[in-house]
Each structure stands twice: as structure tokens, then as C-alpha cells.
């Protein structure tokens, strides 16, 4: 959004400066011999200069745009900005959703590890739904898997 606002400001300022072509322009030379131009004289030796608006066809330069062509070009520019802003917003939303999912998985993995650590024993269910206590080796394996899940989602 900031990019769009900045570009719109620059575009508006440029169009405004083109439409206010009657503003005086001054030229002056400072004590170091540098030539300066500006809308306000900064030196006593500043002289107002006349800027002539001419189109010089060098053979390579495009002809000036008509009002309709300028309006169409501006509309295309604004549409491109809108499309870019939309893409940036969608990418941001996607990243936020991924971070939210990662946080949920991290919390779930930590909760499971905490439950495992606080339990006296772990069990698994057989096909009938009966509890089968895990032996020491299976218990250690389950703890390693739980720690690995915490490591994966929380780091």
C-alpha cells in the first residue's frame, strides 16, 4: 500500500508540475561556479529564464501523447499497481497462515511431549481398542518422536 501511495503521489506531482508550466524558472551561478536552476532564486545574480515547450523529432523520440493516451497510460499504470499490491497482500496472507499453522503444530507437539513426560507409562491401542502398555524401548522411541516433532515445528 505504501508503494502505491508513493507512486500515486509521484504521478500526481508530475502531472501537476506539467500542468503548472507557467511557473518561473531561475538560473544562477554560485561562488564555486556551479550553475543552478530552481523555482525560487537563491542568489542575487539569479535570472528568470523562459522554458520553451517544443517537440523536437530526432527520429528516435516518440511523439507526445494525446490526453486520451496519457489517461490510458495512467490507467494501465494504476491497474498494474493494484495487481502488484494484491499479489503482495496474498503472499503476506499465505505466509501468515503458514506461520499460524506452524504455531498450532508447535503447541500441539509441546503439549503431547509434556503429557508423555508427566505420564507414568504410555500405551497403544490394539485393533479391538484395548490398551497395550509400551515397553521401555517403545517408550523411549515414542519420546524421541515427540521431541523430534517439537524440534521440527518449534524451531
Buried (B, 14 or more C-beta within 10 A) or exposed (E): EEEBEEBBEEBEEEEEEEEEEEEEBBBBEEEEEEEEEEEEBEBEEBEEEEEEEEEEEEEEEEEEEEEEEEEEEBEEEBEEBEEEBEEEEEEEEEEEEEEEEEEEBBEEBBEBBEEBEEEEEBEEEEEEEEEEEBEEEBBEEBBEBBBEBBEEBBE
